[in-house]
Amino acid sequence: MTDDMMHIGELAERTGLSLRTLRHWDEVGLVHASGRTEGGFRLYTADDEQRVRLIMRMKPLGFTLEEMGELARALDISPDAPLDGMSPERAEYFRSESRERRAKLVRQLADADEFLKRIQPSPTPPPALVE
């Protein structure tokens, strides 16, 4: 193991994901470990961590694992223009779905903020001055 590689536990701790999620993402091809120890433990690089974080950014938009894999591969091929390599229909699907799903998240966040306001204690009025 080199100094620039980390075990799956460290990657899990750094990203806040579970070991189970990282193993599953490896099994379905979203994020592969860059290496293995002699004992077979997964080893990850900083680039692998960045890929995990990319997938984490897609996750709130509700794309399937297959769709996230498709997007990640497109980003691997062309980081500056990932959708250019897709059919125009598929690229538009990802663009429109991303916008719509983000708008839904914004509405949900506004609802959550409104709820938090309702459950906050009322500010106590300042004490009356005694003369």
N, CA, C and O atoms as a printed pandas DataFrame, in Angstrom:
     atom_number atom_name residue_name chain_id  residue_number  x_coord  y_coord  z_coord
0              1         N          MET        A               1    0.846   -1.186    0.000
1              2        CA          MET        A               1    0.000    0.000    0.000
2              3         C          MET        A               1    0.887    1.243    0.000
3              4         O          MET        A               1    1.859    1.322    0.752
4              5         N          THR        A               2    0.550    2.195   -0.836
5              6        CA          THR        A               2    1.311    3.438   -0.877
6              7         C          THR        A               2    0.674    4.444    0.060
7              8         O          THR        A               2   -0.459    4.268    0.507
8              9         N          ASP        A               3    1.420    5.504    0.352
9             10        CA          ASP        A               3    0.937    6.529    1.278
10            11         C          ASP        A               3   -0.288    7.265    0.751
11            12         O          ASP        A               3   -1.072    7.796    1.537
12            13         N          ASP        A               4   -0.464    7.305   -0.571
13            14        CA          ASP        A               4   -1.576    8.065   -1.135
14            15         C          ASP        A               4   -2.831    7.218   -1.317
15            16         O          ASP        A               4   -3.780    7.658   -1.967
16            17         N          MET        A               5   -2.851    6.024   -0.761
17            18        CA          MET        A               5   -4.037    5.172   -0.854
18            19         C          MET        A               5   -4.647    5.013    0.525
19            20         O          MET        A               5   -3.963    5.102    1.545
20            21         N          MET        A               6   -5.953    4.776    0.529
21            22        CA          MET        A               6   -6.656    4.612    1.804
22            23         C          MET        A               6   -7.531    3.374    1.744
23            24         O          MET        A               6   -7.996    2.957    0.684
24            25         N          HIS        A               7   -7.738    2.800    2.923
25            26        CA          HIS        A               7   -8.652    1.670    3.043
26            27         C          HIS        A               7  -10.091    2.163    2.940
27            28         O          HIS        A               7  -10.361    3.357    3.073
28            29         N          ILE        A               8  -10.992    1.246    2.705
29            30        CA          ILE        A               8  -12.403    1.577    2.553
30            31         C          ILE        A               8  -12.953    2.272    3.805
31            32         O          ILE        A               8  -13.815    3.144    3.700
32            33         N          GLY        A               9  -12.464    1.894    4.971
33            34        CA          GLY        A               9  -12.928    2.523    6.212
34            35         C          GLY        A               9  -12.602    4.004    6.267
35            36         O          GLY        A               9  -13.416    4.812    6.713
36            37         N          GLU        A              10  -11.406    4.355    5.813
37            38        CA          GLU        A              10  -11.028    5.764    5.791
38            39         C          GLU        A              10  -11.869    6.528    4.771
39            40         O          GLU        A              10  -12.304    7.649    5.035
40            41         N          LEU        A              11  -12.096    5.924    3.613
41            42        CA          LEU        A              11  -12.936    6.578    2.607
42            43         C          LEU        A              11  -14.351    6.768    3.151
43            44         O          LEU        A              11  -14.959    7.820    2.953
44            45         N          ALA        A              12  -14.865    5.765    3.827
45            46        CA          ALA        A              12  -16.204    5.873    4.421
46            47         C          ALA        A              12  -16.246    7.012    5.435
47            48         O          ALA        A              12  -17.192    7.799    5.447
48            49         N          GLU        A              13  -15.239    7.101    6.273
49            50        CA          GLU        A              13  -15.190    8.158    7.281
50            51         C          GLU        A              13  -15.080    9.539    6.631
51            52         O          GLU        A              13  -15.738   10.484    7.066
52            53         N          ARG        A              14  -14.269    9.654    5.613
53            54        CA          ARG        A              14  -14.064   10.948    4.959
54            55         C          ARG        A              14  -15.295   11.428    4.202
55            56         O          ARG        A              14  -15.523   12.632    4.084
56            57         N          THR        A              15  -16.096   10.483    3.685
57            58        CA          THR        A              15  -17.256   10.866    2.884
58            59         C          THR        A              15  -18.580   10.776    3.640
59            60         O          THR        A              15  -19.594   11.300    3.180
60            61         N          GLY        A              16  -18.574   10.121    4.783
61            62        CA          GLY        A              16  -19.812    9.950    5.540
62            63         C          GLY        A              16  -20.698    8.830    5.014
63            64         O          GLY        A              16  -21.855    8.714    5.418
64            65         N          LEU        A              17  -20.174    8.017    4.130
65            66        CA          LEU        A              17  -20.933    6.886    3.595
66            67         C          LEU        A              17  -20.626    5.629    4.399
67            68         O          LEU        A              17  -19.607    5.545    5.084
68            69         N          SER        A              18  -21.517    4.662    4.303
69            70        CA          SER        A              18  -21.285    3.397    4.997
70            71         C          SER        A              18  -20.380    2.497    4.153
71            72         O          SER        A              18  -20.268    2.667    2.939
72            73         N          LEU        A              19  -19.746    1.548    4.813
73            74        CA          LEU        A              19  -18.943    0.560    4.098
74            75         C          LEU        A              19  -19.829   -0.211    3.130
75            76         O          LEU        A              19  -19.416   -0.536    2.016
76            77         N          ARG        A              20  -21.039   -0.496    3.561
77            78        CA          ARG        A              20  -21.976   -1.244    2.716
78            79         C          ARG        A              20  -22.256   -0.489    1.412
79            80         O          ARG        A              20  -22.262   -1.087    0.336
80            81         N          THR        A              21  -22.490    0.830    1.511
81            82        CA          THR        A              21  -22.753    1.631    0.314
82            83         C          THR        A              21  -21.555    1.617   -0.617
83            84         O          THR        A              21  -21.716    1.433   -1.823
84            85         N          LEU        A              22  -20.362    1.807   -0.082
85            86        CA          LEU        A              22  -19.157    1.815   -0.917
86            87         C          LEU        A              22  -18.940    0.464   -1.586
87            88         O          LEU        A              22  -18.566    0.407   -2.758
88            89         N          ARG        A              23  -19.169   -0.616   -0.859
89            90        CA          ARG        A              23  -19.025   -1.947   -1.458
90            91         C          ARG        A              23  -20.056   -2.148   -2.565
91            92         O          ARG        A              23  -19.748   -2.686   -3.628
92            93         N          HIS        A              24  -21.284   -1.706   -2.295
93            94        CA          HIS        A              24  -22.339   -1.849   -3.301
94            95         C          HIS        A              24  -22.009   -1.048   -4.552
95            96         O          HIS        A              24  -22.156   -1.548   -5.668
96            97         N          TRP        A              25  -21.561    0.196   -4.375
97            98        CA          TRP        A              25  -21.200    1.027   -5.522
98            99         C          TRP        A              25  -20.076    0.383   -6.328
99           100         O          TRP        A              25  -20.041    0.505   -7.552
100          101         N          ASP        A              26  -19.157   -0.303   -5.645
101          102        CA          ASP        A              26  -18.091   -1.015   -6.343
102          103         C          ASP        A              26  -18.687   -2.186   -7.127
103          104         O          ASP        A              26  -18.339   -2.396   -8.289
104          105         N          GLU        A              27  -19.571   -2.937   -6.503
105          106        CA          GLU        A              27  -20.168   -4.109   -7.153
106          107         C          GLU        A              27  -20.972   -3.733   -8.401
107          108         O          GLU        A              27  -20.973   -4.474   -9.384
108          109         N          VAL        A              28  -21.658   -2.583   -8.363
109          110        CA          VAL        A              28  -22.479   -2.185   -9.517
110          111         C          VAL        A              28  -21.716   -1.323  -10.516
111          112         O          VAL        A              28  -22.274   -0.907  -11.531
112          113         N          GLY        A              29  -20.439   -1.051  -10.232
113          114        CA          GLY        A              29  -19.596   -0.360  -11.193
114          115         C          GLY        A              29  -19.588    1.158  -11.116
115          116         O          GLY        A              29  -19.077    1.813  -12.024
116          117         N          LEU        A              30  -20.142    1.734  -10.055
117          118        CA          LEU        A              30  -20.113    3.201   -9.934
118          119         C          LEU        A              30  -18.734    3.711   -9.540
119          120         O          LEU        A              30  -18.234    4.676  -10.118
120          121         N          VAL        A              31  -18.128    3.067   -8.564
121          122        CA          VAL        A              31  -16.815    3.478   -8.068
122          123         C          VAL        A              31  -16.017    2.208   -7.795
123          124         O          VAL        A              31  -16.389    1.401   -6.944
124          125         N          HIS        A              32  -14.931    2.043   -8.515
125          126        CA          HIS        A              32  -14.087    0.872   -8.294
126          127         C          HIS        A              32  -12.889    1.260   -7.452
127          128         O          HIS        A              32  -12.344    2.356   -7.587
128          129         N          ALA        A              33  -12.487    0.349   -6.581
129          130        CA          ALA        A              33  -11.252    0.535   -5.826
130          131         C          ALA        A              33  -10.086    0.503   -6.812
131          132         O          ALA        A              33  -10.079   -0.283   -7.760
132          133         N          SER        A              34   -9.114    1.359   -6.576
133          134        CA          SER        A              34   -7.951    1.396   -7.471
134          135         C          SER        A              34   -6.976    0.270   -7.200
135          136         O          SER        A              34   -6.083    0.011   -8.007
136          137         N          GLY        A              35   -7.137   -0.394   -6.085
137          138        CA          GLY        A              35   -6.230   -1.487   -5.769
138          139         C          GLY        A              35   -6.774   -2.332   -4.641
139          140         O          GLY        A              35   -7.859   -2.097   -4.110
140          141         N          ARG        A              36   -5.975   -3.327   -4.295
141          142        CA          ARG        A              36   -6.318   -4.234   -3.196
142          143         C          ARG        A              36   -5.040   -4.550   -2.432
143          144         O          ARG        A              36   -3.944   -4.574   -2.991
144          145         N          THR        A              37   -5.216   -4.790   -1.145
145          146        CA          THR        A              37   -4.078   -5.243   -0.346
146          147         C          THR        A              37   -3.834   -6.714   -0.641
147          148         O          THR        A              37   -4.622   -7.356   -1.335
148          149         N          GLU        A              38   -2.748   -7.241   -0.113
149          150        CA          GLU        A              38   -2.474   -8.673   -0.282
150          151         C          GLU        A              38   -3.595   -9.498    0.312
151          152         O          GLU        A              38   -3.867  -10.607   -0.147
152          153         N          GLY        A              39   -4.253   -8.956    1.344
153          154        CA          GLY        A              39   -5.358   -9.652    1.980
154          155         C          GLY        A              39   -6.696   -9.448    1.275
155          156         O          GLY        A              39   -7.715   -9.986    1.708
156          157         N          GLY        A              40   -6.696   -8.670    0.185
157          158        CA          GLY        A              40   -7.918   -8.473   -0.586
158          159         C          GLY        A              40   -8.756   -7.270   -0.204
159          160         O          GLY        A              40   -9.844   -7.081   -0.749
160          161         N          PHE        A              41   -8.271   -6.445    0.727
161          162        CA          PHE        A              41   -9.031   -5.261    1.127
162          163         C          PHE        A              41   -8.930   -4.175    0.055
163          164         O          PHE        A              41   -7.876   -3.967   -0.544
164          165         N          ARG        A              42  -10.048   -3.492   -0.169
165          166        CA          ARG        A              42  -10.090   -2.440   -1.181
166          167         C          ARG        A              42   -9.215   -1.258   -0.763
167          168         O          ARG        A              42   -9.144   -0.890    0.410
168          169         N          LEU        A              43   -8.545   -0.674   -1.776
169          170        CA          LEU        A              43   -7.736    0.525   -1.569
170          171         C          LEU        A              43   -8.212    1.603   -2.537
171          172         O          LEU        A              43   -8.487    1.329   -3.706
172          173         N          TYR        A              44   -8.304    2.825   -2.038
173          174        CA          TYR        A              44   -8.823    3.939   -2.821
174          175         C          TYR        A              44   -7.817    5.077   -2.863
175          176         O          TYR        A              44   -7.026    5.265   -1.939
176          177         N          THR        A              45   -7.864    5.832   -3.954
177          178        CA          THR        A              45   -7.010    7.000   -4.132
178          179         C          THR        A              45   -7.841    8.271   -3.922
179          180         O          THR        A              45   -9.055    8.210   -3.727
180          181         N          ALA        A              46   -7.166    9.409   -3.967
181          182        CA          ALA        A              46   -7.868   10.696   -3.893
182          183         C          ALA        A              46   -8.819   10.848   -5.083
183          184         O          ALA        A              46   -9.903   11.411   -4.937
184          185         N          ASP        A              47   -8.423   10.353   -6.255
185          186        CA          ASP        A              47   -9.312   10.401   -7.426
186          187         C          ASP        A              47  -10.570    9.568   -7.188
187          188         O          ASP        A              47  -11.667    9.963   -7.581
188          189         N          ASP        A              48  -10.405    8.415   -6.544
189          190        CA          ASP        A              48  -11.570    7.585   -6.224
190          191         C          ASP        A              48  -12.501    8.334   -5.269
191          192         O          ASP        A              48  -13.723    8.277   -5.408
192          193         N          GLU        A              49  -11.913    9.031   -4.307
193          194        CA          GLU        A              49  -12.724    9.817   -3.372
194          195         C          GLU        A              49  -13.500   10.904   -4.114
195          196         O          GLU        A              49  -14.663   11.158   -3.801
196          197         N          GLN        A              50  -12.869   11.540   -5.086
197          198        CA          GLN        A              50  -13.562   12.571   -5.862
198          199         C          GLN        A              50  -14.722   11.972   -6.653
199          200         O          GLN        A              50  -15.773   12.598   -6.789
200          201         N          ARG        A              51  -14.532   10.774   -7.169
201          202        CA          ARG        A              51  -15.625   10.109   -7.891
202          203         C          ARG        A              51  -16.780    9.797   -6.934
203          204         O          ARG        A              51  -17.946    9.982   -7.282
204          205         N          VAL        A              52  -16.452    9.326   -5.731
205          206        CA          VAL        A              52  -17.487    9.069   -4.721
206          207         C          VAL        A              52  -18.258   10.356   -4.443
207          208         O          VAL        A              52  -19.486   10.340   -4.372
208          209         N          ARG        A              53  -17.555   11.448   -4.286
209          210        CA          ARG        A              53  -18.220   12.729   -4.003
210          211         C          ARG        A              53  -19.087   13.180   -5.183
211          212         O          ARG        A              53  -20.140   13.786   -4.981
212          213         N          LEU        A              54  -18.654   12.891   -6.402
213          214        CA          LEU        A              54  -19.462   13.200   -7.582
214          215         C          LEU        A              54  -20.776   12.413   -7.539
215          216         O          LEU        A              54  -21.848   12.973   -7.766
216          217         N          ILE        A              55  -20.686   11.131   -7.250
217          218        CA          ILE        A              55  -21.886   10.297   -7.154
218          219         C          ILE        A              55  -22.784   10.817   -6.035
219          220         O          ILE        A              55  -24.007   10.839   -6.178
220          221         N          MET        A              56  -22.182   11.232   -4.926
221          222        CA          MET        A              56  -22.962   11.777   -3.810
222          223         C          MET        A              56  -23.729   13.033   -4.235
223          224         O          MET        A              56  -24.832   13.274   -3.744
224          225         N          ARG        A              57  -23.163   13.829   -5.136
225          226        CA          ARG        A              57  -23.844   15.037   -5.611
226          227         C          ARG        A              57  -25.028   14.700   -6.512
227          228         O          ARG        A              57  -25.995   15.458   -6.586
228          229         N          MET        A              58  -24.949   13.576   -7.187
229          230        CA          MET        A              58  -26.060   13.145   -8.048
230          231         C          MET        A              58  -27.190   12.524   -7.238
231          232         O          MET        A              58  -28.358   12.621   -7.613
232          233         N          LYS        A              59  -26.843   11.898   -6.148
233          234        CA          LYS        A              59  -27.807   11.104   -5.380
234          235         C          LYS        A              59  -29.053   11.881   -4.970
235          236         O          LYS        A              59  -30.152   11.346   -5.115
236          237         N          PRO        A              60  -28.946   13.121   -4.463
237          238        CA          PRO        A              60  -30.164   13.832   -4.065
238          239         C          PRO        A              60  -31.130   14.101   -5.221
239          240         O          PRO        A              60  -32.309   14.373   -4.993
240          241         N          LEU        A              61  -30.639   14.024   -6.449
241          242        CA          LEU        A              61  -31.506   14.255   -7.599
242          243         C          LEU        A              61  -32.332   13.017   -7.947
243          244         O          LEU        A              61  -33.193   13.070   -8.826
244          245         N          GLY        A              62  -32.075   11.919   -7.270
245          246        CA          GLY        A              62  -32.912   10.742   -7.423
246          247         C          GLY        A              62  -32.678    9.922   -8.673
247          248         O          GLY        A              62  -33.551    9.151   -9.073
248          249         N          PHE        A              63  -31.529   10.066   -9.295
249          250        CA          PHE        A              63  -31.234    9.233  -10.449
250          251         C          PHE        A              63  -30.989    7.799   -9.988
251          252         O          PHE        A              63  -30.538    7.569   -8.866
252          253         N          THR        A              64  -31.287    6.846  -10.853
253          254        CA          THR        A              64  -31.027    5.443  -10.541
254          255         C          THR        A              64  -29.519    5.205  -10.556
255          256         O          THR        A              64  -28.753    6.031  -11.053
256          257         N          LEU        A              65  -29.107    4.067  -10.005
257          258        CA          LEU        A              65  -27.691    3.719  -10.038
258          259         C          LEU        A              65  -27.193    3.629  -11.481
259          260         O          LEU        A              65  -26.069    4.028  -11.784
260          261         N          GLU        A              66  -28.035    3.105  -12.362
261          262        CA          GLU        A              66  -27.645    2.993  -13.766
262          263         C          GLU        A              66  -27.460    4.377  -14.394
263          264         O          GLU        A              66  -26.513    4.610  -15.145
264          265         N          GLU        A              67  -28.380    5.290  -14.073
265          266        CA          GLU        A              67  -28.266    6.653  -14.615
266          267         C          GLU        A              67  -27.044    7.365  -14.052
267          268         O          GLU        A              67  -26.348    8.075  -14.779
268          269         N          MET        A              68  -26.778    7.178  -12.759
269          270        CA          MET        A              68  -25.591    7.795  -12.175
270          271         C          MET        A              68  -24.330    7.223  -12.813
271          272         O          MET        A              68  -23.369    7.956  -13.046
272          273         N          GLY        A              69  -24.322    5.935  -13.095
273          274        CA          GLY        A              69  -23.185    5.323  -13.772
274          275         C          GLY        A              69  -23.004    5.891  -15.167
275          276         O          GLY        A              69  -21.882    6.160  -15.598
276          277         N          GLU        A              70  -24.112    6.073  -15.869
277          278        CA          GLU        A              70  -24.063    6.647  -17.218
278          279         C          GLU        A              70  -23.487    8.065  -17.174
279          280         O          GLU        A              70  -22.643    8.426  -17.994
280          281         N          LEU        A              71  -23.944    8.848  -16.227
281          282        CA          LEU        A              71  -23.432   10.218  -16.093
282          283         C          LEU        A              71  -21.965   10.232  -15.688
283          284         O          LEU        A              71  -21.183   11.031  -16.204
284          285         N          ALA        A              72  -21.593    9.353  -14.769
285          286        CA          ALA        A              72  -20.189    9.303  -14.335
286          287         C          ALA        A              72  -19.272    8.899  -15.481
287          288         O          ALA        A              72  -18.190    9.462  -15.643
288          289         N          ARG        A              73  -19.703    7.927  -16.276
289          290        CA          ARG        A              73  -18.887    7.527  -17.440
290          291         C          ARG        A              73  -18.772    8.676  -18.436
291          292         O          ARG        A              73  -17.707    8.901  -19.010
292          293         N          ALA        A              74  -19.868    9.399  -18.640
293          294        CA          ALA        A              74  -19.832   10.545  -19.560
294          295         C          ALA        A              74  -18.860   11.605  -19.049
295          296         O          ALA        A              74  -18.149   12.226  -19.839
296          297         N          LEU        A              75  -18.826   11.813  -17.744
297          298        CA          LEU        A              75  -17.889   12.775  -17.162
298          299         C          LEU        A              75  -16.445   12.287  -17.288
299          300         O          LEU        A              75  -15.528   13.088  -17.463
300          301         N          ASP        A              76  -16.250   10.974  -17.199
301          302        CA          ASP        A              76  -14.904   10.419  -17.382
302          303         C          ASP        A              76  -14.399   10.684  -18.801
303          304         O          ASP        A              76  -13.238   11.038  -19.006
304          305         N          ILE        A              77  -15.286   10.508  -19.765
305          306        CA          ILE        A              77  -14.912   10.663  -21.170
306          307         C          ILE        A              77  -14.670   12.126  -21.524
307          308         O          ILE        A              77  -13.701   12.462  -22.205
308          309         N          SER        A              78  -15.565   12.987  -21.053
309          310        CA          SER        A              78  -15.473   14.405  -21.401
310          311         C          SER        A              78  -15.860   15.262  -20.198
311          312         O          SER        A              78  -17.016   15.666  -20.077
312          313         N          PRO        A              79  -14.910   15.542  -19.310
313          314        CA          PRO        A              79  -15.226   16.302  -18.096
314          315         C          PRO        A              79  -15.827   17.683  -18.358
315          316         O          PRO        A              79  -16.649   18.158  -17.574
316          317         N          ASP        A              80  -15.425   18.326  -19.446
317          318        CA          ASP        A              80  -15.909   19.682  -19.714
318          319         C          ASP        A              80  -17.268   19.728  -20.402
319          320         O          ASP        A              80  -17.993   20.715  -20.279
320          321         N          ALA        A              81  -17.616   18.674  -21.121
321          322        CA          ALA        A              81  -18.892   18.635  -21.842
322          323         C          ALA        A              81  -19.429   17.207  -21.834
323          324         O          ALA        A              81  -19.525   16.577  -22.887
324          325         N          PRO        A              82  -19.781   16.691  -20.650
325          326        CA          PRO        A              82  -20.123   15.271  -20.541
326          327         C          PRO        A              82  -21.330   14.826  -21.350
327          328         O          PRO        A              82  -21.374   13.681  -21.800
328          329         N          LEU        A              83  -22.302   15.691  -21.547
329          330        CA          LEU        A              83  -23.510   15.275  -22.254
330          331         C          LEU        A              83  -23.364   15.331  -23.771
331          332         O          LEU        A              83  -24.229   14.839  -24.495
332          333         N          ASP        A              84  -22.282   15.922  -24.254
333          334        CA          ASP        A              84  -22.071   16.029  -25.703
334          335         C          ASP        A              84  -21.927   14.672  -26.375
335          336         O          ASP        A              84  -22.233   14.537  -27.560
336          337         N          GLY        A              85  -21.469   13.670  -25.644
337          338        CA          GLY        A              85  -21.295   12.349  -26.224
338          339         C          GLY        A              85  -22.563   11.507  -26.247
339          340         O          GLY        A              85  -22.556   10.384  -26.751
340          341         N          MET        A              86  -23.638   12.039  -25.711
341          342        CA          MET        A              86  -24.915   11.310  -25.673
342          343         C          MET        A              86  -25.789   11.740  -26.832
343          344         O          MET        A              86  -25.540   12.754  -27.485
344          345         N          SER        A              87  -26.813   10.951  -27.070
345          346        CA          SER        A              87  -27.791   11.364  -28.075
346          347         C          SER        A              87  -28.445   12.657  -27.574
347          348         O          SER        A              87  -28.533   12.871  -26.365
348          349         N          PRO        A              88  -28.899   13.510  -28.477
349          350        CA          PRO        A              88  -29.543   14.755  -28.043
350          351         C          PRO        A              88  -30.729   14.511  -27.106
351          352         O          PRO        A              88  -30.959   15.286  -26.177
352          353         N          GLU        A              89  -31.478   13.435  -27.349
353          354        CA          GLU        A              89  -32.634   13.130  -26.509
354          355         C          GLU        A              89  -32.196   12.752  -25.092
355          356         O          GLU        A              89  -32.794   13.189  -24.108
356          357         N          ARG        A              90  -31.149   11.936  -25.004
357          358        CA          ARG        A              90  -30.672   11.495  -23.685
358          359         C          ARG        A              90  -30.073   12.671  -22.928
359          360         O          ARG        A              90  -30.312   12.824  -21.730
360          361         N          ALA        A              91  -29.309   13.489  -23.606
361          362        CA          ALA        A              91  -28.713   14.668  -22.968
362          363         C          ALA        A              91  -29.808   15.592  -22.450
363          364         O          ALA        A              91  -29.712   16.099  -21.332
364          365         N          GLU        A              92  -30.847   15.815  -23.250
365          366        CA          GLU        A              92  -31.946   16.682  -22.813
366          367         C          GLU        A              92  -32.686   16.069  -21.626
367          368         O          GLU        A              92  -33.123   16.787  -20.727
368          369         N          TYR        A              93  -32.826   14.751  -21.624
369          370        CA          TYR        A              93  -33.443   14.077  -20.477
370          371         C          TYR        A              93  -32.690   14.423  -19.202
371          372         O          TYR        A              93  -33.300   14.822  -18.210
372          373         N          PHE        A              94  -31.361   14.272  -19.218
373          374        CA          PHE        A              94  -30.572   14.548  -18.014
374          375         C          PHE        A              94  -30.629   16.020  -17.634
375          376         O          PHE        A              94  -30.708   16.349  -16.451
376          377         N          ARG        A              95  -30.589   16.903  -18.615
377          378        CA          ARG        A              95  -30.659   18.334  -18.314
378          379         C          ARG        A              95  -32.013   18.694  -17.694
379          380         O          ARG        A              95  -32.068   19.336  -16.646
380          381         N          SER        A              96  -33.092   18.283  -18.339
381          382        CA          SER        A              96  -34.418   18.665  -17.852
382          383         C          SER        A              96  -34.739   17.989  -16.523
383          384         O          SER        A              96  -35.291   18.619  -15.622
384          385         N          GLU        A              97  -34.397   16.719  -16.401
385          386        CA          GLU        A              97  -34.652   16.017  -15.137
386          387         C          GLU        A              97  -33.846   16.644  -13.998
387          388         O          GLU        A              97  -34.358   16.797  -12.889
388          389         N          SER        A              98  -32.603   17.002  -14.261
389          390        CA          SER        A              98  -31.774   17.631  -13.223
390          391         C          SER        A              98  -32.390   18.945  -12.776
391          392         O          SER        A              98  -32.458   19.219  -11.578
392          393         N          ARG        A              99  -32.841   19.763  -13.720
393          394        CA          ARG        A              99  -33.469   21.050  -13.365
394          395         C          ARG        A              99  -34.750   20.830  -12.572
395          396         O          ARG        A              99  -34.960   21.474  -11.544
396          397         N          GLU        A             100  -35.611   19.924  -13.042
397          398        CA          GLU        A             100  -36.886   19.684  -12.363
398          399         C          GLU        A             100  -36.680   19.110  -10.969
399          400         O          GLU        A             100  -37.345   19.521  -10.018
400          401         N          ARG        A             101  -35.772   18.175  -10.852
401          402        CA          ARG        A             101  -35.524   17.554   -9.548
402          403         C          ARG        A             101  -34.880   18.538   -8.576
403          404         O          ARG        A             101  -35.166   18.502   -7.379
404          405         N          ARG        A             102  -34.019   19.409   -9.076
405          406        CA          ARG        A             102  -33.436   20.439   -8.217
406          407         C          ARG        A             102  -34.519   21.391   -7.736
407          408         O          ARG        A             102  -34.541   21.762   -6.563
408          409         N          ALA        A             103  -35.417   21.790   -8.630
409          410        CA          ALA        A             103  -36.512   22.686   -8.243
410          411         C          ALA        A             103  -37.367   22.039   -7.164
411          412         O          ALA        A             103  -37.815   22.715   -6.238
412          413         N          LYS        A             104  -37.594   20.752   -7.274
413          414        CA          LYS        A             104  -38.368   20.037   -6.251
414          415         C          LYS        A             104  -37.636   20.071   -4.913
415          416         O          LYS        A             104  -38.255   20.278   -3.869
416          417         N          LEU        A             105  -36.323   19.867   -4.939
417          418        CA          LEU        A             105  -35.532   19.937   -3.703
418          419         C          LEU        A             105  -35.599   21.323   -3.073
419          420         O          LEU        A             105  -35.671   21.450   -1.850
420          421         N          VAL        A             106  -35.577   22.362   -3.905
421          422        CA          VAL        A             106  -35.678   23.735   -3.397
422          423         C          VAL        A             106  -37.021   23.926   -2.699
423          424         O          VAL        A             106  -37.085   24.516   -1.621
424          425         N          ARG        A             107  -38.097   23.423   -3.315
425          426        CA          ARG        A             107  -39.424   23.528   -2.686
426          427         C          ARG        A             107  -39.469   22.758   -1.369
427          428         O          ARG        A             107  -40.034   23.242   -0.388
428          429         N          GLN        A             108  -38.886   21.581   -1.341
429          430        CA          GLN        A             108  -38.866   20.781   -0.119
430          431         C          GLN        A             108  -38.066   21.476    0.981
431          432         O          GLN        A             108  -38.452   21.437    2.150
432          433         N          LEU        A             109  -36.968   22.102    0.615
433          434        CA          LEU        A             109  -36.168   22.837    1.589
434          435         C          LEU        A             109  -36.950   24.031    2.133
435          436         O          LEU        A             109  -36.895   24.308    3.331
436          437         N          ALA        A             110  -37.669   24.733    1.274
437          438        CA          ALA        A             110  -38.496   25.858    1.730
438          439         C          ALA        A             110  -39.577   25.367    2.690
439          440         O          ALA        A             110  -39.856   26.018    3.697
440          441         N          ASP        A             111  -40.182   24.224    2.382
441          442        CA          ASP        A             111  -41.181   23.646    3.293
442          443         C          ASP        A             111  -40.559   23.297    4.638
443          444         O          ASP        A             111  -41.156   23.548    5.685
444          445         N          ALA        A             112  -39.367   22.721    4.613
445          446        CA          ALA        A             112  -38.681   22.371    5.856
446          447         C          ALA        A             112  -38.349   23.625    6.659
447          448         O          ALA        A             112  -38.498   23.639    7.881
448          449         N          ASP        A             113  -37.902   24.676    5.979
449          450        CA          ASP        A             113  -37.605   25.942    6.669
450          451         C          ASP        A             113  -38.859   26.508    7.318
451          452         O          ASP        A             113  -38.813   26.985    8.452
452          453         N          GLU        A             114  -39.974   26.458    6.607
453          454        CA          GLU        A             114  -41.239   26.959    7.148
454          455         C          GLU        A             114  -41.660   26.154    8.370
455          456         O          GLU        A             114  -42.133   26.720    9.355
456          457         N          PHE        A             115  -41.493   24.850    8.309
457          458        CA          PHE        A             115  -41.829   24.012    9.450
458          459         C          PHE        A             115  -40.954   24.357   10.652
459          460         O          PHE        A             115  -41.450   24.462   11.774
460          461         N          LEU        A             116  -39.664   24.531   10.423
461          462        CA          LEU        A             116  -38.753   24.881   11.521
462          463         C          LEU        A             116  -39.159   26.191   12.186
463          464         O          LEU        A             116  -39.070   26.325   13.406
464          465         N          LYS        A             117  -39.604   27.156   11.387
465          466        CA          LYS        A             117  -40.062   28.430   11.957
466          467         C          LYS        A             117  -41.249   28.205   12.891
467          468         O          LYS        A             117  -41.354   28.844   13.938
468          469         N          ARG        A             118  -42.136   27.295   12.504
469          470        CA          ARG        A             118  -43.351   27.057   13.290
470          471         C          ARG        A             118  -43.061   26.384   14.614
471          472         O          ARG        A             118  -43.811   26.562   15.574
472          473         N          ILE        A             119  -41.996   25.621   14.684
473          474        CA          ILE        A             119  -41.726   24.899   15.932
474          475         C          ILE        A             119  -40.701   25.588   16.822
475          476         O          ILE        A             119  -40.366   25.087   17.895
476          477         N          GLN        A             120  -40.212   26.722   16.378
477          478        CA          GLN        A             120  -39.271   27.473   17.201
478          479         C          GLN        A             120  -40.038   28.162   18.326
479          480         O          GLN        A             120  -41.176   28.589   18.131
480          481         N          PRO        A             121  -39.426   28.271   19.488
481          482        CA          PRO        A             121  -40.117   28.976   20.573
482          483         C          PRO        A             121  -40.299   30.447   20.209
483          484         O          PRO        A             121  -39.482   31.054   19.517
484          485         N          SER        A             122  -41.402   30.985   20.705
485          486        CA          SER        A             122  -41.655   32.405   20.478
486          487         C          SER        A             122  -40.618   33.209   21.226
487          488         O          SER        A             122  -40.229   32.861   22.341
488          489         N          PRO        A             123  -40.174   34.281   20.609
489          490        CA          PRO        A             123  -39.207   35.118   21.346
490          491         C          PRO        A             123  -39.887   35.697   22.577
491          492         O          PRO        A             123  -41.034   36.139   22.528
492          493         N          THR        A             124  -39.168   35.683   23.652
493          494        CA          THR        A             124  -39.741   36.247   24.877
494          495         C          THR        A             124  -39.638   37.756   24.812
495          496         O          THR        A             124  -38.612   38.309   24.417
496          497         N          PRO        A             125  -40.726   38.418   25.209
497          498        CA          PRO        A             125  -40.656   39.882   25.176
498          499         C          PRO        A             125  -39.682   40.382   26.219
499          500         O          PRO        A             125  -39.468   39.728   27.240
500          501         N          PRO        A             126  -39.101   41.513   25.974
501          502        CA          PRO        A             126  -38.162   42.051   26.972
502          503         C          PRO        A             126  -38.906   42.350   28.267
503          504         O          PRO        A             126  -40.091   42.684   28.238
504          505         N          PRO        A             127  -38.234   42.234   29.381
505          506        CA          PRO        A             127  -38.923   42.505   30.660
506          507         C          PRO        A             127  -39.353   43.971   30.730
507          508         O          PRO        A             127  -38.693   44.870   30.209
508          509         N          ALA        A             128  -40.486   44.166   31.395
509          510        CA          ALA        A             128  -41.003   45.532   31.559
510          511         C          ALA        A             128  -40.087   46.295   32.507
511          512         O          ALA        A             128  -39.564   45.757   33.483
512          513         N          LEU        A             129  -39.921   47.545   32.183
513          514        CA          LEU        A             129  -39.124   48.392   33.051
514          515         C          LEU        A             129  -39.941   48.764   34.280
515          516         O          LEU        A             129  -41.101   49.163   34.173
516          517         N          VAL        A             130  -39.340   48.633   35.413
517          518        CA          VAL        A             130  -40.011   48.994   36.663
518          519         C          VAL        A             130  -39.552   50.384   37.045
519          520         O          VAL        A             130  -38.356   50.674   37.075
520          521         N          GLU        A             131  -40.551   51.270   37.347
521          522        CA          GLU        A             131  -40.198   52.642   37.726
522          523         C          GLU        A             131  -40.384   52.873   39.176
523          524         O          GLU        A             131  -40.133   53.976   39.662
